[in-house]
Amino acid sequence: MEKSIENRMVKSISAYGRGWAFSAKDFARLGSRAGIDIALHRLVEKGTIRRVIRGIYDFPKHSSLLNQVLGPDMDAVANALARKFGWRIQVTGASALNLLGLSTQVPGRVVYVSDGPDRVFKVGKSTVEFKNTPLKESGFELRESSLLVQGLKSLGAERITPAVIASIRKWLSPRLRARVLRDTQSATGWVQAAIAKICRKED
């Protein structure tokens, strides 16, 4: 039975792709908690997945250029923690800019606002922090929508240049643009206008 759970777990993990982070809760539909824990333990021993922190694992990325396994994706870890504990979270400005590719600085401390309790998790040499804050503009369906709104607000209206619009347009998958545009209709006026420019068809 545990082998069946393990095989289905591998298929699910592979479908999400390398870099995805997860907890046992993400596989609750596959079987008992004991069976899922056994399967996770086996996959860690085989080197298929990696234990990032207690209760959180990832499907590690490998760099052919560096010929080494890369560190965990901190945003993926944060989202895995949010799913595990049932929190809604929003990345804060500096981290959003980094994820959007508008900042080359990789923050050692990634901060999210959350409707859960204040918590800090040490992940290798980095830290993921959750701050309990009433969430504003939190009803987005897509993670990309939240990233865009938070990143643009962090930049400020006066810094939304054609170069910034072009950079974010490259980051945002064309297949998501129409959905993001619908998803962010409730955003602040100038933010929504910037997203409309990002999501429109390129000339």
Phi and psi in degrees as GROMACS dihedral restraints (atoms count N, CA, C in turn):
[ dihedral_restraints ]
;  ai    aj    ak    al  type     phi  dphi    fc
    3     4     5     6     1   -62.6    20    10
    4     5     6     7     1   -34.8    20    10
    6     7     8     9     1   -65.1    20    10
    7     8     9    10     1   -38.8    20    10
    9    10    11    12     1   -63.5    20    10
   10    11    12    13     1   -43.4    20    10
   12    13    14    15     1   -61.3    20    10
   13    14    15    16     1   -42.9    20    10
   15    16    17    18     1   -61.7    20    10
   16    17    18    19     1   -44.4    20    10
   18    19    20    21     1   -63.6    20    10
   19    20    21    22     1   -42.6    20    10
   21    22    23    24     1   -69.7    20    10
   22    23    24    25     1   -32.9    20    10
   24    25    26    27     1   -65.2    20    10
   25    26    27    28     1   -43.0    20    10
   27    28    29    30     1   -61.4    20    10
   28    29    30    31     1   -41.1    20    10
   30    31    32    33     1   -63.0    20    10
   31    32    33    34     1   -42.4    20    10
   33    34    35    36     1   -66.5    20    10
   34    35    36    37     1   -44.2    20    10
   36    37    38    39     1   -62.9    20    10
   37    38    39    40     1   -44.0    20    10
   39    40    41    42     1   -62.9    20    10
   40    41    42    43     1   -35.8    20    10
   42    43    44    45     1   -64.2    20    10
   43    44    45    46     1   -34.7    20    10
   45    46    47    48     1   -75.3    20    10
   46    47    48    49     1   -27.7    20    10
   48    49    50    51     1    93.7    20    10
   49    50    51    52     1   166.5    20    10
   51    52    53    54     1   -66.5    20    10
   52    53    54    55     1   141.7    20    10
   54    55    56    57     1   102.0    20    10
   55    56    57    58     1   -18.1    20    10
   57    58    59    60     1   -67.4    20    10
   58    59    60    61     1   138.0    20    10
   60    61    62    63     1  -115.3    20    10
   61    62    63    64     1   152.2    20    10
   63    64    65    66     1  -161.7    20    10
   64    65    66    67     1   169.1    20    10
   66    67    68    69     1  -130.4    20    10
   67    68    69    70     1   175.5    20    10
   69    70    71    72     1   -58.5    20    10
   70    71    72    73     1   -30.4    20    10
   72    73    74    75     1   -61.0    20    10
   73    74    75    76     1   -30.9    20    10
   75    76    77    78     1   -66.4    20    10
   76    77    78    79     1   -13.4    20    10
   78    79    80    81     1  -117.7    20    10
   79    80    81    82     1    18.0    20    10
   81    82    83    84     1   -55.4    20    10
   82    83    84    85     1   -30.7    20    10
   84    85    86    87     1   -71.0    20    10
   85    86    87    88     1   -14.6    20    10
   87    88    89    90     1   -84.8    20    10
   88    89    90    91     1   -17.2    20    10
   90    91    92    93     1   161.7    20    10
   91    92    93    94     1  -162.0    20    10
   93    94    95    96     1   -71.5    20    10
   94    95    96    97     1   157.7    20    10
   96    97    98    99     1   -61.6    20    10
   97    98    99   100     1   -38.4    20    10
   99   100   101   102     1   -63.3    20    10
  100   101   102   103     1   -42.5    20    10
  102   103   104   105     1   -65.7    20    10
  103   104   105   106     1   -39.0    20    10
  105   106   107   108     1   -66.4    20    10
  106   107   108   109     1   -41.9    20    10
  108   109   110   111     1   -63.5    20    10
  109   110   111   112     1   -39.9    20    10
  111   112   113   114     1   -63.5    20    10
  112   113   114   115     1   -43.6    20    10
  114   115   116   117     1   -63.5    20    10
  115   116   117   118     1   -42.9    20    10
  117   118   119   120     1   -61.1    20    10
  118   119   120   121     1   -43.6    20    10
  120   121   122   123     1   -60.6    20    10
  121   122   123   124     1   -43.0    20    10
  123   124   125   126     1   -64.4    20    10
  124   125   126   127     1   -42.0    20    10
  126   127   128   129     1   -67.2    20    10
  127   128   129   130     1   -33.1    20    10
  129   130   131   132     1   -66.5    20    10
  130   131   132   133     1   -43.9    20    10
  132   133   134   135     1   -62.9    20    10
  133   134   135   136     1   -35.3    20    10
  135   136   137   138     1   -76.3    20    10
  136   137   138   139     1   -16.1    20    10
  138   139   140   141     1    85.5    20    10
  139   140   141   142     1     8.9    20    10
  141   142   143   144     1   -69.8    20    10
  142   143   144   145     1   -41.7    20    10
  144   145   146   147     1  -125.3    20    10
  145   146   147   148     1   170.8    20    10
  147   148   149   150     1  -127.9    20    10
  148   149   150   151     1   139.3    20    10
  150   151   152   153     1   -83.5    20    10
  151   152   153   154     1   117.4    20    10
  153   154   155   156     1   -87.0    20    10
  154   155   156   157     1   -54.9    20    10
  156   157   158   159     1  -142.8    20    10
  157   158   159   160     1   177.2    20    10
  159   160   161   162     1   -57.6    20    10
  160   161   162   163     1   121.0    20    10
  162   163   164   165     1    83.7    20    10
  163   164   165   166     1    -3.5    20    10
  165   166   167   168     1  -125.4    20    10
  166   167   168   169     1   134.1    20    10
  168   169   170   171     1  -128.0    20    10
  169   170   171   172     1   166.4    20    10
  171   172   173   174     1  -143.9    20    10
  172   173   174   175     1   166.1    20    10
  174   175   176   177     1  -102.1    20    10
  175   176   177   178     1    91.8    20    10
  177   178   179   180     1   -64.5    20    10
  178   179   180   181     1   145.9    20    10
  180   181   182   183     1   -86.1    20    10
  181   182   183   184     1   150.3    20    10
  183   184   185   186     1  -122.5    20    10
  184   185   186   187     1   132.7    20    10
  186   187   188   189     1   -94.3    20    10
  187   188   189   190     1   116.7    20    10
  189   190   191   192     1   -70.7    20    10
  190   191   192   193     1   -30.6    20    10
  192   193   194   195     1   -66.1    20    10
  193   194   195   196     1   -46.4    20    10
  195   196   197   198     1   -88.3    20    10
  196   197   198   199     1   -13.3    20    10
  198   199   200   201     1    55.8    20    10
  199   200   201   202     1    47.8    20    10
  201   202   203   204     1  -155.7    20    10
  202   203   204   205     1   161.1    20    10
  204   205   206   207     1   -76.8    20    10
  205   206   207   208     1   134.8    20    10
  207   208   209   210     1   -83.6    20    10
  208   209   210   211     1   159.3    20    10
  210   211   212   213     1   -67.9    20    10
  211   212   213   214     1   166.9    20    10
  213   214   215   216     1   -62.8    20    10
  214   215   216   217     1   148.5    20    10
  216   217   218   219     1   -76.7    20    10
  217   218   219   220     1   111.6    20    10
  219   220   221   222     1   -64.6    20    10
  220   221   222   223     1   -34.5    20    10
  222   223   224   225     1   -68.1    20    10
  223   224   225   226     1   -38.7    20    10
  225   226   227   228     1   -64.3    20    10
  226   227   228   229     1   -39.6    20    10
  228   229   230   231     1   -64.3    20    10
  229   230   231   232     1   -43.7    20    10
  231   232   233   234     1   -60.4    20    10
  232   233   234   235     1   -42.2    20    10
  234   235   236   237     1   -70.3    20    10
  235   236   237   238     1   -33.0    20    10
  237   238   239   240     1   -64.8    20    10
  238   239   240   241     1   -41.7    20    10
  240   241   242   243     1   -63.4    20    10
  241   242   243   244     1   -41.5    20    10
  243   244   245   246     1   -62.1    20    10
  244   245   246   247     1   -43.2    20    10
  246   247   248   249     1   -65.9    20    10
  247   248   249   250     1   -39.8    20    10
  249   250   251   252     1   -61.5    20    10
  250   251   252   253     1   -43.2    20    10
  252   253   254   255     1   -97.0    20    10
  253   254   255   256     1    -3.5    20    10
  255   256   257   258     1    74.3    20    10
  256   257   258   259     1    31.4    20    10
  258   259   260   261     1   -94.5    20    10
  259   260   261   262     1   151.3    20    10
  261   262   263   264     1   -97.6    20    10
  262   263   264   265     1   135.0    20    10
  264   265   266   267     1  -133.5    20    10
  265   266   267   268     1   157.0    20    10
  267   268   269   270     1  -137.0    20    10
  268   269   270   271     1   131.3    20    10
  270   271   272   273     1   -70.7    20    10
  271   272   273   274     1   145.4    20    10
  273   274   275   276     1   -86.5    20    10
  274   275   276   277     1   171.0    20    10
  276   277   278   279     1   -50.0    20    10
  277   278   279   280     1   -56.9    20    10
  279   280   281   282     1   -61.2    20    10
  280   281   282   283     1   -41.2    20    10
  282   283   284   285     1   -69.5    20    10
  283   284   285   286     1   -37.3    20    10
  285   286   287   288     1   -61.5    20    10
  286   287   288   289     1   -42.4    20    10
  288   289   290   291     1   -61.4    20    10
  289   290   291   292     1   -39.4    20    10
  291   292   293   294     1   -65.6    20    10
  292   293   294   295     1   -43.9    20    10
  294   295   296   297     1   -67.8    20    10
  295   296   297   298     1   -28.7    20    10
  297   298   299   300     1   -80.7    20    10
  298   299   300   301     1    -7.7    20    10
  300   301   302   303     1    81.5    20    10
  301   302   303   304     1    15.4    20    10
  303   304   305   306     1   -93.9    20    10
  304   305   306   307     1    -4.8    20    10
  306   307   308   309     1  -138.9    20    10
  307   308   309   310     1   134.6    20    10
  309   310   311   312     1   -89.7    20    10
  310   311   312   313     1    -7.5    20    10
  312   313   314   315     1   -77.9    20    10
  313   314   315   316     1   124.5    20    10
  315   316   317   318     1   -94.4    20    10
  316   317   318   319     1   108.1    20    10
  318   319   320   321     1   -67.3    20    10
  319   320   321   322     1   134.9    20    10
  321   322   323   324     1   -75.8    20    10
  322   323   324   325     1   -17.6    20    10
  324   325   326   327     1  -125.9    20    10
  325   326   327   328     1   108.5    20    10
  327   328   329   330     1   -96.7    20    10
  328   329   330   331     1   123.6    20    10
  330   331   332   333     1  -114.4    20    10
  331   332   333   334     1   133.8    20    10
  333   334   335   336     1  -124.7    20    10
  334   335   336   337     1   145.0    20    10
  336   337   338   339     1   -90.2    20    10
  337   338   339   340     1   150.8    20    10
  339   340   341   342     1  -151.4    20    10
  340   341   342   343     1   154.7    20    10
  342   343   344   345     1   -91.4    20    10
  343   344   345   346     1     8.1    20    10
  345   346   347   348     1   -96.1    20    10
  346   347   348   349     1  -171.3    20    10
  348   349   350   351     1   -75.2    20    10
  349   350   351   352     1   164.8    20    10
  351   352   353   354     1   -65.8    20    10
  352   353   354   355     1   124.9    20    10
  354   355   356   357     1  -145.3    20    10
  355   356   357   358     1   148.4    20    10
  357   358   359   360     1  -129.3    20    10
  358   359   360   361     1   132.2    20    10
  360   361   362   363     1  -124.2    20    10
  361   362   363   364     1   128.5    20    10
  363   364   365   366     1   -88.3    20    10
  364   365   366   367     1   121.7    20    10
  366   367   368   369     1  -122.5    20    10
  367   368   369   370     1    97.5    20    10
  369   370   371   372     1    61.8    20    10
  370   371   372   373     1  -124.7    20    10
  372   373   374   375     1   -92.4    20    10
  373   374   375   376     1     0.2    20    10
  375   376   377   378     1  -109.2    20    10
  376   377   378   379     1   170.8    20    10
  378   379   380   381     1  -135.1    20    10
  379   380   381   382     1   137.4    20    10
  381   382   383   384     1  -110.5    20    10
  382   383   384   385     1   123.1    20    10
  384   385   386   387     1  -119.4    20    10
  385   386   387   388     1   136.5    20    10
  387   388   389   390     1  -115.9    20    10
  388   389   390   391     1   127.7    20    10
  390   391   392   393     1  -113.8    20    10
  391   392   393   394     1   126.5    20    10
  393   394   395   396     1   -70.0    20    10
  394   395   396   397     1   115.8    20    10
  396   397   398   399     1  -147.7    20    10
  397   398   399   400     1   138.2    20    10
  399   400   401   402     1   -56.8    20    10
  400   401   402   403     1   122.6    20    10
  402   403   404   405     1   -79.7    20    10
  403   404   405   406     1   129.5    20    10
  405   406   407   408     1  -105.6    20    10
  406   407   408   409     1   147.3    20    10
  408   409   410   411     1    49.1    20    10
  409   410   411   412     1    51.4    20    10
  411   412   413   414     1  -102.0    20    10
  412   413   414   415     1    -1.6    20    10
  414   415   416   417     1   -89.1    20    10
  415   416   417   418     1    32.4    20    10
  417   418   419   420     1   -81.4    20    10
  418   419   420   421     1   140.4    20    10
  420   421   422   423     1   -75.6    20    10
  421   422   423   424     1   -37.5    20    10
  423   424   425   426     1  -106.1    20    10
  424   425   426   427     1   141.0    20    10
  426   427   428   429     1   -60.2    20    10
  427   428   429   430     1   -38.3    20    10
  429   430   431   432     1   -60.3    20    10
  430   431   432   433     1   -35.2    20    10
  432   433   434   435     1   -63.8    20    10
  433   434   435   436     1   -45.9    20    10
  435   436   437   438     1   -63.2    20    10
  436   437   438   439     1   -42.4    20    10
  438   439   440   441     1   -60.1    20    10
  439   440   441   442     1   -45.1    20    10
  441   442   443   444     1   -61.6    20    10
  442   443   444   445     1   -48.0    20    10
  444   445   446   447     1   -62.4    20    10
  445   446   447   448     1   -47.8    20    10
  447   448   449   450     1   -66.7    20    10
  448   449   450   451     1   -40.1    20    10
  450   451   452   453     1   -65.7    20    10
  451   452   453   454     1   -44.6    20    10
  453   454   455   456     1   -65.2    20    10
  454   455   456   457     1   -41.0    20    10
  456   457   458   459     1   -64.8    20    10
  457   458   459   460     1   -34.2    20    10
  459   460   461   462     1   -68.1    20    10
  460   461   462   463     1   -37.6    20    10
  462   463   464   465     1   -68.2    20    10
  463   464   465   466     1   -44.5    20    10
  465   466   467   468     1    94.8    20    10
  466   467   468   469     1   148.2    20    10
  468   469   470   471     1   -57.5    20    10
  469   470   471   472     1   -36.2    20    10
  471   472   473   474     1   -70.9    20    10
  472   473   474   475     1   -14.8    20    10
  474   475   476   477     1  -105.3    20    10
  475   476   477   478     1     8.3    20    10
  477   478   479   480     1   -86.1    20    10
  478   479   480   481     1    86.9    20    10
  480   481   482   483     1   -93.7    20    10
  481   482   483   484     1   166.1    20    10
  483   484   485   486     1   -55.7    20    10
  484   485   486   487     1   -33.9    20    10
  486   487   488   489     1   -66.8    20    10
  487   488   489   490     1   -39.4    20    10
  489   490   491   492     1   -65.4    20    10
  490   491   492   493     1   -44.5    20    10
  492   493   494   495     1   -58.6    20    10
  493   494   495   496     1   -45.8    20    10
  495   496   497   498     1   -64.1    20    10
  496   497   498   499     1   -39.6    20    10
  498   499   500   501     1   -64.9    20    10
  499   500   501   502     1   -44.9    20    10
  501   502   503   504     1   -69.7    20    10
  502   503   504   505     1   -34.2    20    10
  504   505   506   507     1   -61.2    20    10
  505   506   507   508     1   -37.3    20    10
  507   508   509   510     1   -67.2    20    10
  508   509   510   511     1   -35.1    20    10
  510   511   512   513     1   -71.0    20    10
  511   512   513   514     1   -37.1    20    10
  513   514   515   516     1   -85.7    20    10
  514   515   516   517     1   120.2    20    10
  516   517   518   519     1   -57.1    20    10
  517   518   519   520     1   132.8    20    10
  519   520   521   522     1   -54.2    20    10
  520   521   522   523     1   -31.8    20    10
  522   523   524   525     1   -71.9    20    10
  523   524   525   526     1   -14.6    20    10
  525   526   527   528     1   -99.5    20    10
  526   527   528   529     1   -11.4    20    10
  528   529   530   531     1   -61.3    20    10
  529   530   531   532     1   -44.7    20    10
  531   532   533   534     1   -64.6    20    10
  532   533   534   535     1   -39.1    20    10
  534   535   536   537     1   -67.8    20    10
  535   536   537   538     1   -42.2    20    10
  537   538   539   540     1   -63.1    20    10
  538   539   540   541     1   -41.2    20    10
  540   541   542   543     1   -60.9    20    10
  541   542   543   544     1   -42.2    20    10
  543   544   545   546     1   -69.0    20    10
  544   545   546   547     1   -37.2    20    10
  546   547   548   549     1   -69.5    20    10
  547   548   549   550     1   -23.9    20    10
  549   550   551   552     1  -109.1    20    10
  550   551   552   553     1    20.8    20    10
  552   553   554   555     1   -61.4    20    10
  553   554   555   556     1   -25.6    20    10
  555   556   557   558     1   -88.8    20    10
  556   557   558   559     1    -1.0    20    10
  558   559   560   561     1   -67.8    20    10
  559   560   561   562     1   159.6    20    10
  561   562   563   564     1   -49.3    20    10
  562   563   564   565     1   143.5    20    10
  564   565   566   567     1   -45.3    20    10
  565   566   567   568     1   -56.4    20    10
  567   568   569   570     1   -68.7    20    10
  568   569   570   571     1   -30.1    20    10
  570   571   572   573     1   -67.1    20    10
  571   572   573   574     1   -46.1    20    10
  573   574   575   576     1   -63.3    20    10
  574   575   576   577     1   -37.3    20    10
  576   577   578   579     1   -64.5    20    10
  577   578   579   580     1   -40.3    20    10
  579   580   581   582     1   -66.2    20    10
  580   581   582   583     1   -40.6    20    10
  582   583   584   585     1   -65.5    20    10
  583   584   585   586     1   -36.4    20    10
  585   586   587   588     1   -60.4    20    10
  586   587   588   589     1   -40.5    20    10
  588   589   590   591     1   -66.1    20    10
  589   590   591   592     1   -40.2    20    10
  591   592   593   594     1   -63.9    20    10
  592   593   594   595     1   -40.0    20    10
  594   595   596   597     1   -88.3    20    10
  595   596   597   598     1   -10.3    20    10
  597   598   599   600     1   -71.2    20    10
  598   599   600   601     1   160.9    20    10
  600   601   602   603     1   -66.8    20    10
  601   602   603   604     1   139.8    20    10
  603   604   605   606     1   -72.2    20    10
  604   605   606   607     1   144.0    20    10
